[in-house]
């Protein structure tokens, strides 16, 4: 039985080692869990602090964005308000210039009742005819006909409004030029007839037959219709309907013809002033 004490001692040693290992394992586990829990809490605190910083920055960015948006919208509204005011002033100036062309329109009305080709021949050889035309326009100064003030506000009116105004003033200019020719007995017509006919086709195409049937002298009868169209375009401007694709195209066509007429007028008529 000598082996029994040895077996007992060995068993106790094994039991002690097993208990010790479990105890150590438990302690290590608890230590690791505690350290892990501490780290988790620390990380949660750091994340919470970071989230607060992020939330604060987001609110700041949102506040800045809203301020920029409000400022931009306010600036846009102010610019639109200023533009509308300038447009109103431009409309006043444009229409005021057209009204100031009234004496020239009187000349045009006078010319509408005269057969220009016949009068041109008579005035060249007959002083009394020249005196007659000087008398009927004695209160009219050709230099008073100016569109300079209207040109200053051109950027603020629609392209069609400017084109119609330019066509109107071109017809007035033709009447004045022809009257001056008759007064001076020059005997030569400086009118660019082809360009004037193209002007009618571009602005009032339905009236081309009138010119074909009665000649260029009938063009003066179109002034009232042009005034009406300009008024309609001004109403469109006030309602915000301005420069659609079709009107821009038509206005460009009108202005091409107007530039032809103006060029011819400068070349041929400046010496009469």
Phi and psi in degrees as GROMACS dihedral restraints (atoms count N, CA, C in turn):
[ dihedral_restraints ]
;  ai    aj    ak    al  type     phi  dphi    fc
    3     4     5     6     1   -68.9    20    10
    4     5     6     7     1   -25.4    20    10
    6     7     8     9     1   -73.0    20    10
    7     8     9    10     1   -19.5    20    10
    9    10    11    12     1   -65.7    20    10
   10    11    12    13     1   -48.1    20    10
   12    13    14    15     1   -59.9    20    10
   13    14    15    16     1   -37.4    20    10
   15    16    17    18     1   -65.5    20    10
   16    17    18    19     1   -41.8    20    10
   18    19    20    21     1   -63.1    20    10
   19    20    21    22     1   -41.1    20    10
   21    22    23    24     1   -64.0    20    10
   22    23    24    25     1   -42.6    20    10
   24    25    26    27     1   -64.4    20    10
   25    26    27    28     1   -40.8    20    10
   27    28    29    30     1   -65.6    20    10
   28    29    30    31     1   -41.1    20    10
   30    31    32    33     1   -64.8    20    10
   31    32    33    34     1   -41.1    20    10
   33    34    35    36     1   -64.6    20    10
   34    35    36    37     1   -38.0    20    10
   36    37    38    39     1   -65.6    20    10
   37    38    39    40     1   -41.8    20    10
   39    40    41    42     1   -63.8    20    10
   40    41    42    43     1   -42.3    20    10
   42    43    44    45     1   -63.1    20    10
   43    44    45    46     1   -41.1    20    10
   45    46    47    48     1   -65.1    20    10
   46    47    48    49     1   -39.9    20    10
   48    49    50    51     1   -66.3    20    10
   49    50    51    52     1   -38.3    20    10
   51    52    53    54     1   -66.0    20    10
   52    53    54    55     1   -43.9    20    10
   54    55    56    57     1   -65.5    20    10
   55    56    57    58     1   -39.8    20    10
   57    58    59    60     1   -64.9    20    10
   58    59    60    61     1   -40.2    20    10
   60    61    62    63     1   -64.4    20    10
   61    62    63    64     1   -41.8    20    10
   63    64    65    66     1   -63.8    20    10
   64    65    66    67     1   -39.4    20    10
   66    67    68    69     1   -65.5    20    10
   67    68    69    70     1   -43.6    20    10
   69    70    71    72     1   -64.0    20    10
   70    71    72    73     1   -42.3    20    10
   72    73    74    75     1   -61.1    20    10
   73    74    75    76     1   -42.9    20    10
   75    76    77    78     1   -63.2    20    10
   76    77    78    79     1   -43.9    20    10
   78    79    80    81     1   -64.8    20    10
   79    80    81    82     1   -42.8    20    10
   81    82    83    84     1   -63.2    20    10
   82    83    84    85     1   -40.8    20    10
   84    85    86    87     1   -62.6    20    10
   85    86    87    88     1   -44.8    20    10
   87    88    89    90     1   -64.0    20    10
   88    89    90    91     1   -39.4    20    10
   90    91    92    93     1   -65.0    20    10
   91    92    93    94     1   -43.8    20    10
   93    94    95    96     1   -65.4    20    10
   94    95    96    97     1   -42.1    20    10
   96    97    98    99     1   -62.8    20    10
   97    98    99   100     1   -41.1    20    10
   99   100   101   102     1   -63.4    20    10
  100   101   102   103     1   -46.6    20    10
  102   103   104   105     1   -62.7    20    10
  103   104   105   106     1   -40.0    20    10
  105   106   107   108     1   -64.4    20    10
  106   107   108   109     1   -43.9    20    10
  108   109   110   111     1   -61.9    20    10
  109   110   111   112     1   -40.9    20    10
  111   112   113   114     1   -63.1    20    10
  112   113   114   115     1   -43.2    20    10
  114   115   116   117     1   -66.7    20    10
  115   116   117   118     1   -38.1    20    10
  117   118   119   120     1   -63.0    20    10
  118   119   120   121     1   -44.5    20    10
  120   121   122   123     1   -65.0    20    10
  121   122   123   124     1   -40.4    20    10
  123   124   125   126     1   -62.9    20    10
  124   125   126   127     1   -43.9    20    10
  126   127   128   129     1   -64.1    20    10
  127   128   129   130     1   -40.7    20    10
  129   130   131   132     1   -61.1    20    10
  130   131   132   133     1   -41.6    20    10
  132   133   134   135     1   -64.2    20    10
  133   134   135   136     1   -42.6    20    10
  135   136   137   138     1   -65.1    20    10
  136   137   138   139     1   -41.2    20    10
  138   139   140   141     1   -64.9    20    10
  139   140   141   142     1   -40.3    20    10
  141   142   143   144     1   -63.4    20    10
  142   143   144   145     1   -41.4    20    10
  144   145   146   147     1   -66.1    20    10
  145   146   147   148     1   -42.1    20    10
  147   148   149   150     1   -63.3    20    10
  148   149   150   151     1   -40.1    20    10
  150   151   152   153     1   -64.0    20    10
  151   152   153   154     1   -38.8    20    10
  153   154   155   156     1   -62.1    20    10
  154   155   156   157     1   -41.6    20    10
  156   157   158   159     1   -64.1    20    10
  157   158   159   160     1   -44.1    20    10
  159   160   161   162     1   -62.9    20    10
  160   161   162   163     1   -45.3    20    10
  162   163   164   165     1   -60.3    20    10
  163   164   165   166     1   -39.8    20    10
  165   166   167   168     1   -64.8    20    10
  166   167   168   169     1   -42.5    20    10
  168   169   170   171     1   -66.2    20    10
  169   170   171   172     1   -38.9    20    10
  171   172   173   174     1   -62.7    20    10
  172   173   174   175     1   -45.0    20    10
  174   175   176   177     1   -62.7    20    10
  175   176   177   178     1   -38.9    20    10
  177   178   179   180     1   -64.5    20    10
  178   179   180   181     1   -44.9    20    10
  180   181   182   183     1   -62.8    20    10
  181   182   183   184     1   -42.3    20    10
  183   184   185   186     1   -62.3    20    10
  184   185   186   187     1   -40.5    20    10
  186   187   188   189     1   -64.9    20    10
  187   188   189   190     1   -41.8    20    10
  189   190   191   192     1   -66.0    20    10
  190   191   192   193     1   -42.8    20    10
  192   193   194   195     1   -62.2    20    10
  193   194   195   196     1   -43.6    20    10
  195   196   197   198     1   -64.3    20    10
  196   197   198   199     1   -39.3    20    10
  198   199   200   201     1   -64.1    20    10
  199   200   201   202     1   -42.9    20    10
  201   202   203   204     1   -64.2    20    10
  202   203   204   205     1   -42.4    20    10
  204   205   206   207     1   -62.9    20    10
  205   206   207   208     1   -44.9    20    10
  207   208   209   210     1   -63.9    20    10
  208   209   210   211     1   -41.2    20    10
  210   211   212   213     1   -64.7    20    10
  211   212   213   214     1   -41.8    20    10
  213   214   215   216     1   -64.6    20    10
  214   215   216   217     1   -44.7    20    10
  216   217   218   219     1   -64.8    20    10
  217   218   219   220     1   -40.2    20    10
  219   220   221   222     1   -64.9    20    10
  220   221   222   223     1   -42.5    20    10
  222   223   224   225     1   -63.6    20    10
  223   224   225   226     1   -40.4    20    10
  225   226   227   228     1   -63.4    20    10
  226   227   228   229     1   -43.1    20    10
  228   229   230   231     1   -62.6    20    10
  229   230   231   232     1   -40.8    20    10
  231   232   233   234     1   -64.9    20    10
  232   233   234   235     1   -42.5    20    10
  234   235   236   237     1   -64.6    20    10
  235   236   237   238     1   -40.9    20    10
  237   238   239   240     1   -64.0    20    10
  238   239   240   241     1   -39.3    20    10
  240   241   242   243     1   -63.7    20    10
  241   242   243   244     1   -42.8    20    10
  243   244   245   246     1   -65.8    20    10
  244   245   246   247     1   -40.9    20    10
  246   247   248   249     1   -63.5    20    10
  247   248   249   250     1   -41.6    20    10
  249   250   251   252     1   -64.2    20    10
  250   251   252   253     1   -39.9    20    10
  252   253   254   255     1   -63.8    20    10
  253   254   255   256     1   -43.3    20    10
  255   256   257   258     1   -63.8    20    10
  256   257   258   259     1   -36.2    20    10
  258   259   260   261     1   -66.4    20    10
  259   260   261   262     1   -39.5    20    10
  261   262   263   264     1   -62.6    20    10
  262   263   264   265     1   -44.8    20    10
  264   265   266   267     1   -62.0    20    10
  265   266   267   268     1   -39.2    20    10
  267   268   269   270     1   -65.0    20    10
  268   269   270   271     1   -40.4    20    10
  270   271   272   273     1   -62.5    20    10
  271   272   273   274     1   -44.2    20    10
  273   274   275   276     1   -58.5    20    10
  274   275   276   277     1   -44.2    20    10
  276   277   278   279     1   -67.7    20    10
  277   278   279   280     1   -41.8    20    10
  279   280   281   282     1   -63.9    20    10
  280   281   282   283     1   -48.2    20    10
  282   283   284   285     1   -68.6    20    10
  283   284   285   286     1   -35.4    20    10
  285   286   287   288     1   -62.5    20    10
  286   287   288   289     1   -38.5    20    10
  288   289   290   291     1   -67.2    20    10
  289   290   291   292     1   -39.6    20    10
  291   292   293   294     1   -61.8    20    10
  292   293   294   295     1   -41.2    20    10
  294   295   296   297     1   -63.5    20    10
  295   296   297   298     1   -37.9    20    10
  297   298   299   300     1   -66.4    20    10
  298   299   300   301     1   -18.6    20    10
  300   301   302   303     1   -79.9    20    10
  301   302   303   304     1     5.0    20    10
  303   304   305   306     1   -50.5    20    10
  304   305   306   307     1   -47.8    20    10
  306   307   308   309     1   -58.3    20    10
  307   308   309   310     1   -36.3    20    10
  309   310   311   312     1   -67.8    20    10
  310   311   312   313     1   -33.3    20    10
  312   313   314   315     1   -67.6    20    10
  313   314   315   316     1   -35.1    20    10
  315   316   317   318     1   -61.6    20    10
  316   317   318   319     1   -41.2    20    10
  318   319   320   321     1   -62.0    20    10
  319   320   321   322     1   -42.6    20    10
  321   322   323   324     1   -62.3    20    10
  322   323   324   325     1   -41.3    20    10
  324   325   326   327     1   -62.9    20    10
  325   326   327   328     1   -40.4    20    10
  327   328   329   330     1   -62.0    20    10
  328   329   330   331     1   -44.6    20    10
  330   331   332   333     1   -66.0    20    10
  331   332   333   334     1   -25.9    20    10
  333   334   335   336     1   -67.0    20    10
  334   335   336   337     1   -20.9    20    10
  336   337   338   339     1   -96.9    20    10
  337   338   339   340     1     5.4    20    10
  339   340   341   342     1  -115.0    20    10
  340   341   342   343     1   135.7    20    10
  342   343   344   345     1   -81.8    20    10
  343   344   345   346     1   100.0    20    10
  345   346   347   348     1   -61.1    20    10
  346   347   348   349     1   -43.6    20    10
  348   349   350   351     1   -59.0    20    10
  349   350   351   352     1   -42.9    20    10
  351   352   353   354     1   -69.0    20    10
  352   353   354   355     1   -43.3    20    10
  354   355   356   357     1   -63.6    20    10
  355   356   357   358     1   -33.9    20    10
  357   358   359   360     1   -61.5    20    10
  358   359   360   361     1   -44.2    20    10
  360   361   362   363     1   -67.3    20    10
  361   362   363   364     1   -42.9    20    10
  363   364   365   366     1   -67.6    20    10
  364   365   366   367     1   -41.0    20    10
  366   367   368   369     1   -67.3    20    10
  367   368   369   370     1   -27.4    20    10
  369   370   371   372     1   -67.2    20    10
  370   371   372   373     1   -34.7    20    10
  372   373   374   375     1  -109.3    20    10
  373   374   375   376     1    -7.4    20    10
  375   376   377   378     1  -125.6    20    10
  376   377   378   379     1   114.0    20    10
  378   379   380   381     1   -63.1    20    10
  379   380   381   382     1   -37.4    20    10
  381   382   383   384     1   -63.9    20    10
  382   383   384   385     1   -33.0    20    10
  384   385   386   387     1   -67.4    20    10
  385   386   387   388     1   -41.9    20    10
  387   388   389   390     1   -63.8    20    10
  388   389   390   391     1   -41.6    20    10
  390   391   392   393     1   -63.3    20    10
  391   392   393   394     1   -36.3    20    10
  393   394   395   396     1   -60.9    20    10
  394   395   396   397     1   -46.1    20    10
  396   397   398   399     1   -70.3    20    10
  397   398   399   400     1   -29.4    20    10
  399   400   401   402     1   -68.8    20    10
  400   401   402   403     1   -36.0    20    10
  402   403   404   405     1   -68.8    20    10
  403   404   405   406     1   -46.5    20    10
  405   406   407   408     1   -69.7    20    10
  406   407   408   409     1   -14.2    20    10
  408   409   410   411     1  -123.8    20    10
  409   410   411   412     1    27.2    20    10
  411   412   413   414     1   -65.0    20    10
  412   413   414   415     1   -28.2    20    10
  414   415   416   417     1   -89.0    20    10
  415   416   417   418     1     7.2    20    10
  417   418   419   420     1  -110.1    20    10
  418   419   420   421     1   128.7    20    10
  420   421   422   423     1  -109.2    20    10
  421   422   423   424     1   112.4    20    10
  423   424   425   426     1   -55.3    20    10
  424   425   426   427     1   -31.1    20    10
  426   427   428   429     1   -71.3    20    10
  427   428   429   430     1   -11.7    20    10
  429   430   431   432     1   -78.8    20    10
  430   431   432   433     1   -13.5    20    10
  432   433   434   435     1   -83.0    20    10
  433   434   435   436     1   106.1    20    10
  435   436   437   438     1  -141.7    20    10
  436   437   438   439     1   141.9    20    10
  438   439   440   441     1  -115.6    20    10
  439   440   441   442     1    17.7    20    10
  441   442   443   444     1   -61.3    20    10
  442   443   444   445     1   -44.5    20    10
  444   445   446   447     1   -62.4    20    10
  445   446   447   448     1   -38.8    20    10
  447   448   449   450     1   -66.3    20    10
  448   449   450   451     1   -37.7    20    10
  450   451   452   453     1   -60.9    20    10
  451   452   453   454     1   -29.0    20    10
  453   454   455   456     1   -65.0    20    10
  454   455   456   457     1   -28.0    20    10
  456   457   458   459     1  -105.5    20    10
  457   458   459   460     1     9.9    20    10
  459   460   461   462     1   -53.3    20    10
  460   461   462   463     1   -39.9    20    10
  462   463   464   465     1   -61.8    20    10
  463   464   465   466     1   -18.3    20    10
  465   466   467   468     1  -103.9    20    10
  466   467   468   469     1     2.0    20    10
  468   469   470   471     1  -112.2    20    10
  469   470   471   472     1   160.4    20    10
  471   472   473   474     1   -66.8    20    10
  472   473   474   475     1   156.8    20    10
  474   475   476   477     1   -62.6    20    10
  475   476   477   478     1   -36.7    20    10
  477   478   479   480     1   -69.1    20    10
  478   479   480   481     1   -39.7    20    10
  480   481   482   483     1   -60.6    20    10
  481   482   483   484     1   -43.8    20    10
  483   484   485   486     1   -67.0    20    10
  484   485   486   487     1   -38.8    20    10
  486   487   488   489     1   -63.7    20    10
  487   488   489   490     1   -43.6    20    10
  489   490   491   492     1   -65.6    20    10
  490   491   492   493     1   -42.1    20    10
  492   493   494   495     1   -61.8    20    10
  493   494   495   496     1   -41.6    20    10
  495   496   497   498     1   -65.3    20    10
  496   497   498   499     1   -40.0    20    10
  498   499   500   501     1   -63.1    20    10
  499   500   501   502     1   -43.7    20    10
  501   502   503   504     1   -58.8    20    10
  502   503   504   505     1   -50.0    20    10
  504   505   506   507     1   -68.1    20    10
  505   506   507   508     1   -27.6    20    10
  507   508   509   510     1   -67.2    20    10
  508   509   510   511     1   -38.6    20    10
  510   511   512   513     1   -68.2    20    10
  511   512   513   514     1   -40.6    20    10
  513   514   515   516     1   -60.1    20    10
  514   515   516   517     1   -44.5    20    10
  516   517   518   519     1   -61.3    20    10
  517   518   519   520     1   -38.2    20    10
  519   520   521   522     1   -63.3    20    10
  520   521   522   523     1   -43.2    20    10
  522   523   524   525     1   -62.4    20    10
  523   524   525   526     1   -44.5    20    10
  525   526   527   528     1   -64.0    20    10
  526   527   528   529     1   -43.8    20    10
  528   529   530   531     1   -61.0    20    10
  529   530   531   532     1   -43.6    20    10
  531   532   533   534     1   -66.3    20    10
  532   533   534   535     1   -38.1    20    10
  534   535   536   537     1   -62.0    20    10
  535   536   537   538     1   -41.8    20    10
  537   538   539   540     1   -66.5    20    10
  538   539   540   541     1   -35.2    20    10
  540   541   542   543     1   -62.3    20    10
  541   542   543   544     1   -43.0    20    10
  543   544   545   546     1   -68.1    20    10
  544   545   546   547     1   -36.7    20    10
  546   547   548   549     1   -65.3    20    10
  547   548   549   550     1   -34.0    20    10
  549   550   551   552     1   -97.8    20    10
  550   551   552   553     1    -2.3    20    10
  552   553   554   555     1    61.1    20    10
  553   554   555   556     1    36.3    20    10
  555   556   557   558     1   -70.8    20    10
  556   557   558   559     1   -32.1    20    10
  558   559   560   561     1    76.1    20    10
  559   560   561   562     1    16.6    20    10
  561   562   563   564     1  -136.3    20    10
  562   563   564   565     1   135.9    20    10
  564   565   566   567     1   -92.4    20    10
  565   566   567   568     1   117.8    20    10
  567   568   569   570     1   -89.6    20    10
  568   569   570   571     1     1.4    20    10
  570   571   572   573     1   -68.9    20    10
  571   572   573   574     1   133.0    20    10
  573   574   575   576     1   -85.0    20    10
  574   575   576   577     1    89.0    20    10
  576   577   578   579     1   -62.2    20    10
  577   578   579   580     1   -41.9    20    10
  579   580   581   582     1   -61.3    20    10
  580   581   582   583     1   -41.6    20    10
  582   583   584   585     1   -67.1    20    10
  583   584   585   586     1   -38.7    20    10
  585   586   587   588     1   -65.2    20    10
  586   587   588   589     1   -38.3    20    10
  588   589   590   591     1   -66.1    20    10
  589   590   591   592     1   -40.8    20    10
  591   592   593   594     1   -63.6    20    10
  592   593   594   595     1   -32.6    20    10
  594   595   596   597     1   -64.0    20    10
  595   596   597   598     1   -42.5    20    10
  597   598   599   600     1   -62.8    20    10
  598   599   600   601     1   -43.9    20    10
  600   601   602   603     1   -61.5    20    10
  601   602   603   604     1   -35.8    20    10
  603   604   605   606     1   -78.5    20    10
  604   605   606   607     1   -36.6    20    10
  606   607   608   609     1   -94.0    20    10
  607   608   609   610     1   -45.8    20    10
  609   610   611   612     1  -132.2    20    10
  610   611   612   613     1    69.9    20    10
  612   613   614   615     1   -57.2    20    10
  613   614   615   616     1   -28.6    20    10
  615   616   617   618     1   -71.0    20    10
  616   617   618   619     1   -11.7    20    10
  618   619   620   621     1   -98.5    20    10
  619   620   621   622     1     5.0    20    10
  621   622   623   624     1   -61.4    20    10
  622   623   624   625     1   -36.0    20    10
  624   625   626   627     1   -61.2    20    10
  625   626   627   628     1   -35.3    20    10
  627   628   629   630     1   -59.0    20    10
  628   629   630   631     1   -43.6    20    10
  630   631   632   633     1   -70.0    20    10
  631   632   633   634     1   -40.2    20    10
  633   634   635   636     1   -61.8    20    10
  634   635   636   637     1   -38.3    20    10
  636   637   638   639     1   -80.9    20    10
  637   638   639   640     1   -35.9    20    10
  639   640   641   642     1  -118.1    20    10
  640   641   642   643     1     0.5    20    10
  642   643   644   645     1    84.2    20    10
  643   644   645   646     1   177.5    20    10
  645   646   647   648     1   -68.0    20    10
  646   647   648   649     1   -20.0    20    10
  648   649   650   651     1   -61.2    20    10
  649   650   651   652     1   -23.3    20    10
  651   652   653   654     1   -78.3    20    10
  652   653   654   655     1    -6.9    20    10
  654   655   656   657     1   -63.8    20    10
  655   656   657   658     1   -26.2    20    10
  657   658   659   660     1   -66.5    20    10
  658   659   660   661     1   -23.5    20    10
  660   661   662   663     1   -71.3    20    10
  661   662   663   664     1    -8.7    20    10
  663   664   665   666     1   -89.7    20    10
  664   665   666   667     1    -6.4    20    10
  666   667   668   669     1   -62.1    20    10
  667   668   669   670     1   -43.2    20    10
  669   670   671   672     1   -63.0    20    10
  670   671   672   673     1   -38.9    20    10
  672   673   674   675     1   -66.6    20    10
  673   674   675   676     1   -38.6    20    10
  675   676   677   678     1   -64.0    20    10
  676   677   678   679     1   -39.1    20    10
  678   679   680   681     1   -58.9    20    10
  679   680   681   682     1   -44.4    20    10
  681   682   683   684     1   -63.0    20    10
  682   683   684   685     1   -41.3    20    10
  684   685   686   687     1   -67.1    20    10
  685   686   687   688     1   -36.8    20    10
  687   688   689   690     1   -65.8    20    10
  688   689   690   691     1   -41.1    20    10
  690   691   692   693     1   -60.5    20    10
  691   692   693   694     1   -41.4    20    10
  693   694   695   696     1   -63.7    20    10
  694   695   696   697     1   -39.9    20    10
  696   697   698   699     1   -66.7    20    10
  697   698   699   700     1   -35.7    20    10
  699   700   701   702     1   -64.1    20    10
  700   701   702   703     1   -41.1    20    10
  702   703   704   705     1   -61.5    20    10
  703   704   705   706     1   -39.7    20    10
  705   706   707   708     1   -62.1    20    10
  706   707   708   709     1   -40.7    20    10
  708   709   710   711     1   -61.6    20    10
  709   710   711   712     1   -43.3    20    10
  711   712   713   714     1   -66.6    20    10
  712   713   714   715     1   -26.7    20    10
  714   715   716   717     1   -90.9    20    10
  715   716   717   718     1     3.1    20    10
  717   718   719   720     1    85.9    20    10
  718   719   720   721     1     3.4    20    10
  720   721   722   723     1   -91.8    20    10
  721   722   723   724     1   100.1    20    10
  723   724   725   726     1  -141.2    20    10
  724   725   726   727     1   130.9    20    10
  726   727   728   729     1    54.8    20    10
  727   728   729   730     1    59.8    20    10
  729   730   731   732     1   -76.9    20    10
  730   731   732   733     1   173.6    20    10
  732   733   734   735     1   -59.3    20    10
  733   734   735   736     1   -42.9    20    10
  735   736   737   738     1   -66.7    20    10
  736   737   738   739     1   -44.3    20    10
  738   739   740   741     1   -66.9    20    10
  739   740   741   742     1   -35.4    20    10
  741   742   743   744     1   -63.9    20    10
  742   743   744   745     1   -41.8    20    10
  744   745   746   747     1   -63.7    20    10
  745   746   747   748     1   -45.2    20    10
  747   748   749   750     1   -65.4    20    10
  748   749   750   751     1   -42.2    20    10
  750   751   752   753     1   -61.8    20    10
  751   752   753   754     1   -40.1    20    10
  753   754   755   756     1   -62.3    20    10
  754   755   756   757     1   -40.3    20    10
  756   757   758   759     1   -63.3    20    10
  757   758   759   760     1   -42.4    20    10
  759   760   761   762     1   -62.7    20    10
  760   761   762   763     1   -45.0    20    10
  762   763   764   765     1   -67.5    20    10
  763   764   765   766     1   -31.2    20    10
  765   766   767   768     1   -60.4    20    10
  766   767   768   769     1   -42.1    20    10
  768   769   770   771     1   -69.6    20    10
  769   770   771   772     1   -41.9    20    10
  771   772   773   774     1   -58.8    20    10
  772   773   774   775     1   -41.4    20    10
  774   775   776   777     1   -64.2    20    10
  775   776   777   778     1   -37.1    20    10
  777   778   779   780     1   -59.9    20    10
  778   779   780   781     1   -46.3    20    10
  780   781   782   783     1   -65.0    20    10
  781   782   783   784     1   -43.7    20    10
  783   784   785   786     1   -63.0    20    10
  784   785   786   787     1   -39.7    20    10
  786   787   788   789     1   -63.5    20    10
  787   788   789   790     1   -45.2    20    10
  789   790   791   792     1   -63.9    20    10
  790   791   792   793     1   -39.8    20    10
  792   793   794   795     1   -62.8    20    10
  793   794   795   796     1   -42.4    20    10
  795   796   797   798     1   -65.1    20    10
  796   797   798   799     1   -40.7    20    10
  798   799   800   801     1   -69.8    20    10
  799   800   801   802     1   -37.1    20    10
  801   802   803   804     1  -102.7    20    10
  802   803   804   805     1   -27.5    20    10
  804   805   806   807     1  -107.1    20    10
  805   806   807   808     1    -9.9    20    10
  807   808   809   810     1   -60.0    20    10
  808   809   810   811     1   -33.6    20    10
  810   811   812   813     1   -70.5    20    10
  811   812   813   814     1   -10.7    20    10
  813   814   815   816     1   -84.0    20    10
  814   815   816   817     1   -18.1    20    10
